[in-house]
Amino acid sequence: MSDLVITRQRDALFEIVLNRPDKRNALSADMFRQFDAAVVRANRTPGLRAVLIRGEGESFSAGIDVSSLLGLAQSHGPHWQQRMRAITDEYQGVLNRLERLELPTIALLHGHCLGLAMELALACDLRLAAEGTLLGLPEARLGMIPDVGGTTRLTRLVGPARAKELIFTGRRFDAATAERWGIVNDVTPRDQLLARGDELAAEIMEAAPLAVGMAKRVIDGLADIDRGLMLEGWAQSQLFSTEDFLEGAQAFMMRRPPQWRGK
């Protein structure tokens, strides 16, 4: 298996690097599994104080590899649409493990951060973006919703009105807008992004590790994430059985506008 995800330890800092630059780090099923293994490795490595997550090449990640959606019949059987709750649970489980790390996590975003990649970033504690980064949750334009925590975590972060605007439209927005709306913590020139991440991690490391970990648990515990994830899974299991989802996927692959029928 190729190294679609690379891990590096720099003293007390653990890096997780998305490493599929030729595909703008589009997240295939294999890549997502390797990402999960990297998160587990971070959790089991003693002496760490923070985790940085970044992408090689021109983008953090363009989102899910759409061929992964089209390959669900092969990986989960001919009746995969009736198993969408279980499939969603698998994907949600990966980002739940990321979110529930007691270590502070920092996502370094550049180029593109769309769809599943945006959901991954939202599962991190802090997000830094390079100037010019494009972000978004375009699932509604494919006949779906963000179901790997994106709907729940974005709403927790920016409130219902902003979350509805971004999810209903599926629009892309720039890093400056993301900072203004509280989605990213800071925007920096591209060539300074990693240094800014290191600087923020070093500042966190000056605080007591047990206090940081406990503060993270308390803050995350204020929102009913589990109920939101359950509702995401329920909604997506309904949508994957619709004609609109099939139309959205076909339109995306054929690069044409979808013809929605509301069925």
N, C-alpha and C positions, 0 to 999 in steps of 0.2 A: 504494500500500500504506500503510495507516495505521501510525502509530508505536506498535506494540505493545510495543516496547522502546525506551527513551530512554537516551542516554548523555550524560554531562556531565563536563567536566574542571574540577576546582578545584585549580589549581596542580599539585602532584604526585599528586593523588588523582583517580582515575577512578571515576565512578559508573555502574553499570548498573541501570536502573530498570524493573521489570516494570510495564507500563502498560495493563492491561486490568481496571481496578477494578470495572467493572460485572459481570464474571464471576469475581470474586475472583481475578483473575490466573491463571485456568485456562490451562494451556499448550497452545495449539493448535499444529498443525504449522507454520503461518506464524510464530507467535510464537517457537517454538523455533529456527527458522531465523534470525530477527532477533536472538535472543539469541546464537547462534553468531557472527553477524557482529559483534556488540558485543564479544565476547571476542577475535576476531581484531583488531578495531580497537584494543583495549587493548594487545594484544601488539605492535602496530606503532607505537604512539604513544611517541615518545621522551620521556625525562625523568620518567616515572611511577615512583612508589614503592609504591603500593598500590591495590587495587581494592575498592570497596564495592558489594555487590549487595543491593538492597532492592525492595520492592513498594509501589505506590501503593494507596491505599484501605484497606479494612478487613482485608486479609490479605496476607501475603507471597505465597502462592499455594496454591490448593486442590488443585493437582496437575494431571495431564494432563486435557485436555478429552476426555471419553469419546467425543465425536463423532469425534475423530481416530482412535480405534480402529475405530469403525464405518465410517469412511471409507477404511480401508486398501484395500478392494477397488477403490475408484475411483482411488486414487493409485498402487497397485502392481499392479493387474490382478486378474482373477478367481481366480488361483491364489496369492494373497498369502500364504496359510498355509504354502505350501511355500518361501516366500522370507523367513521370519521371521528367519533368521540374518542375512541382509543388512540387513533393516529394523532389527534390534537394533543391528547394527554402526553404522548411521547415527546412531542416537540416542546410543549409547555414545561415538561420536567427538566429539560436541559437548561432553560433560562431560569427556572425556579432554583436550580442548584447554583447558578451563577449569582442570582440575587441574594441567596441565603448564605453565601460565603461570609464568614465573620470579618474577613479582610475587606478593607475599602477597595473598590474597583473603579478604575478611571478609563473611559473609552476615548481614544484619540481619533477623531473623525476627519476625513479629508475626501475630496472628490465627490463621491456619492455615498449616501447612507439611506437606503430605501427598503421598504417592506420589512422582511424578516431581519435585515441588518439593523433597521431602526428599532425593531422590537428588542434586539440584542443590546443595543446601546441604552435603551430605556431601562433594561434590567440592571445596568451598572449604577453605581452611586453618583458618579460625576461624569460629565461629558465636556470635552474640550474640542473645538472645531477649528479647522483651518479656514482662512478666508476663502470664499468661493464655494464652499461645500454645499451640495444640494441634498436636502433631507426630505422625507415624505413617507406616507403610508398609502400607497396607491391601490390597495386591495379592492376597494369598492368599484374601481374601474375594470376589475376582472370578475365582478359578481360575487365577491367575498367580503369578509371583514378581517381586520387584524386580529388573529385568534391565538397568537403565541404571547399573549400578555400586552400587546400593543394598545388595544382599546382600553384596558384597565389601567395600565401604567401611565399612558398619556393623560388620561382623565385625572388621575391622582396628581400629576405634575402641573397641568395647566388649567384644570377645571373643566366642567362639562361643555361650556359654550365654545371654547377654543378647540377642544377635542372633537366636538361635533363638526365644526367648520373644516378641520383638517381631514377627518375621516370621511365625512360625507362627500367632499370634493375630490379627495385623493390627490390634491395638488402637491407639487414640489415647492419647497420654500428654502430660502438661503440661510446661511449661518447667522447673518445679522438679525434676521427675523427670529430665528431659533433662540438667540441670546436675549432678544427683547421680550420674548414670551416665556423665558425661563426654562427652555428645553435644554440649552447648553449653558455651562457656567462661564465660559470665556471663549472669545474668538481671537485667533493669533495668526500671523503669517505662516504659510505652509512650512517654510524652512525652520521655523522655531517651534513647531508643534511638539516634537518629542522632548525637546529641552523644557518646554512649559509643563509637559506631563511629569517629567522627572522633578521639576521644581515643586509642583503641587504635592507629589508623593513625598518628597523630602520634608515639606512643611507638616504633612499629616504625621510623619514618623517622629516629629518632635513631641507629639502628644502621647499619653499613656496608651499602650495597645489595648488593654482590657477596657478602658473607658471608651475608646473609639468603637470597639466591637459592640459594647453594650449600647452605646448611643445609636448605632446603626439598627440594632434589633428593636429598640424602643420606637424610633422614627418609622421604620417599616411596619411595625405592629399597629400603627395608628389607622391604617387603611385595611379594608376587608378584601385583600387581594384574592384569597381563595374563592370567594363568591363570584368575583368578577371573572376569574379564569373559568369557572364552571359555566357561567353564562356565555362566555366566548365560545367554549366548546359546543354548547347546545346550539347556538345560532349557526356556527359554521357547519355543523352536521346537517342542518336543514338546507343551507345554501348550496352545499356540494351536490345535492340531488336535483337542483333546478336546471331548467333549460338555459337560464341566463348565465350560470357559471360556465357551462359548456361553450356558450357563445362568446363569453369574455375570454376564455382560454384560447379558443380558435382565432378570435380577432387579434389577440396579442401576438400569436405565432405568425399570423399572416400580415401583421402590421396594417390592419385596416380598422376603421371605427366600428365598434360593436353595435349591433341592432338589438336593443333590449326589448323584451316582450313582457317582462313582469311575471314570468311563469317558471 
